[in-house]
Structure formats: C-alpha cells, structure tokens
Amino acid sequence: MSTQSNMVKVAVVGGEGIGPEVTAQSRRVLDWFAAKRGVPMTLREAQYGLIPYLATGKVLPEDTAEAMDEADAILWGATGGPETTEVPAAARKAGSLLGLRSKYDLYANLRPIVASPALSASAPLKAEVLDGVDFVIIRELTSGIYFGEPRGIETLPDGQRRGFNTEQYTTNQIRRVARSAFELARTRRNKVCSVDKANVLETSVVWREEVIKLHKEEFSDVELTHLYVDNAAMQIVREPRQFDVMVTGNIFGDILSDCAAMASGSLGMLPSASLGPVDRFGRRKALYEPVHGSAPDIAGNGIANPLGSILSVAMLLRLTLNRPEDADLLEKAVQTALASGARTADIAEAGAKKLSTVQMGDAVLGALDKISAKEHA
C-alpha cells in the first residue's frame, strides 16, 4: 500500500461464498469515488478462506493478515459455507472473524436499519409499519457470551453431555459501547433505547445500572429508555419507527439486528461497521461488511444482492474517510437505483425483472454518474 500519510488504506477481503461476488461490486464503487471524486485512498485485495488454506495451510494467510494490520479500514465480504468441512476446525478458529474482532478490539458494531419506500411491495412487513423507519442498532461486539470463559463441552459422571458458556460484562465494556450510542444519538434524534434482560440475568442488571450511571454523568440531554430483549424484538416488528439508536450486548444484538432486517426489506440490504477505540492520532480501526452470511446455496450464480456491501462502503466513506457528502451521494444512488426498479432476486416483487449481482452494481454506478452530472451541470 502507499505510504502517503494523506491516503487512507483499505484492505478488500472478499472472503467466502457470495462474499467475493458482492465485494467486487463494492470495489467498483470505491474505484468510482477515487476516480470521480478524488477520495484519497489506496486499496489492497487479499484472500481469506478455503483457497488460501489449500495454498498455505491458513484461512488467514500472512499476506492477508499484513494487509489488514496496516489498513485503516477493512472491507469484508463473508465467511462460512460448505467449504468449512474441508478446513480443520483448528485452522478455521485460528483465522476466525471473532478472533479478528478481538485482535483489533472492534467493540462497537453499528447496523443502520432504514426502510426503502421502493421496496414496500416486497417487504415482509406492511408499508404503514415501515414508513419512516430509520434507526441504528449498536451491538457490543468483543465481550459477552461469545467471548466469556469458562466455555466448553464435557461429559458428566452419568454419561450425559453438557455444553456451557459464560455471559459476562464489566463496567468498562458496557460504558464504552453505551458512550458510542449516546454520542451517535446526539447527531440524530437524541434518543437511546438500551436493551437487556435485567429481570433475569445478573449481567443485564449490571448493564442497565452502568448505562443509567453514564447517562446521568455525561449524557442527561439524551432521552434514555430501556426494553427487555423479548419486548424489543416485538417492538421492532410492531412499530420500528419509534427507535433512533438501540444499544445492546453481543448475543442480543446478533439476534435483534437480523430481526430488524425485516424492517429494511431484506437481510441482503443491511450494511454494518465495526469500530475500535480511537487512538492518540484520532484514528480508529474499522471493519465494514454486509450483515448477510456467505449464502453458499447461491454462491457462484451471480445473483447475490450487493447492496449490503455497497452500503457498507457508504459507512466507510462517512466514518473512516470523513466524507459525509460522498456517503450521502452513494446512499442516494442506491435509492435511485431501487426507485428505477433495479432488483436482485431477494428483493424482487412477483413478476419483476431480476438483475444479476453485476447488473445491480451497474445500476448503482449509473445512478452515481447521473446524480453527479446533475450536481455539476
């Protein structure tokens, strides 16, 4: 990568399944912004998964690790699929996405949930429920039950097997992700809803108490409410427009963000950003990825929806490159493409023409050209 100090370094890692297909369209979008808008960035492609494992014995080879280590931002595709059976569990674990989140301390996962009016006919929820939906789920990403110890599987004296995991949170782990939520809310509608299960779990009791303390000490100007996670799931599909910023722990955020996909029309539409702590130079490591998985059943068919990955580029433009106008332009281009009828199979209404992955990329790039031309007319 370039060593120019003003150039933001982006590692592009397609990953597995449909990951390389959708990320290829995001790469085209990044190239457009570099060429047409002068966005100062250098890109480095890197491989992850079965292909590098067969060549090097590692799903995350040294070249990819180096690219990610030196990058300011990582554009990630997807992981997992049938090929995981060809990779030993130990090798898979050594290069896992959970391990990368921990390595870079990517503790705050932002998942915007925005309902597109153009998709109301194909969305699983009624149009009146989706009207005006625009909120962000912030999921704590490096603690909780996915990282807690002890964990394991054991055989009991009577022959039964028992699996066990540990859910735990400390004051600092809670306060830093809650702070991210309050700070984000100040730039939006100034409302935070904290989600827990404090009526059952001690970890949630600590979570709620620490969020309340932080709110009182530093963010009393922000409206704070609380929901139990089961009620939050119901409210997301009953009246999602009530939310502005929702903050919650790792496992609850994992589940609720997929539930919230129904408020945007499709899981394939959802972007995300995972952010690390701000360093002494004011920079923070970030990983951007669509929320969807590797979808091995359609991998290689060229029909995957690239919009979640493309919208992740919009988050990269806004959060890492500090170019909110370019982020707005890209989000507008996506909505323009959708309004013109561009649809991949997962968001197509009955009888609608279904675009390929590349054709959807074409539609977004075409919209970027048209909008940009109008701005300079």
MOZI-V901458 format. One record per run of one state. SS is the DSSP state (@ for helix, = for strand, . for the rest). FROM is the first residue (numbers start at 1). TO is the last residue. If there is no record, write none. Layout:
SS;FROM;TO, SS;FROM;TO
//
This chain:
.;1;7, =;8;15, .;16;18, @;19;36, .;37;40, =;41;46, .;47;49, @;50;56, .;57;61, @;62;70, .;71;72, =;73;78, .;79;81, @;82;86, .;87;88, @;89;94, .;95;96, @;97;103, .;104;107, =;108;114, .;115;116, @;117;119, .;120;126, @;127;130, .;131;133, =;134;140, .;141;143, @;144;146, .;147;151, =;152;155, .;156;160, =;161;164, .;165;170, @;171;186, .;187;190, =;191;196, .;197;201, @;202;218, .;219;222, =;223;228, @;229;238, .;239;239, @;240;242, .;243;244, =;245;248, .;249;249, @;250;263, .;264;266, @;267;269, .;270;270, =;271;275, .;276;285, =;286;290, .;291;306, @;307;319, .;320;323, @;324;339, .;340;344, @;345;347, .;348;356, @;357;375, .;376;377
//
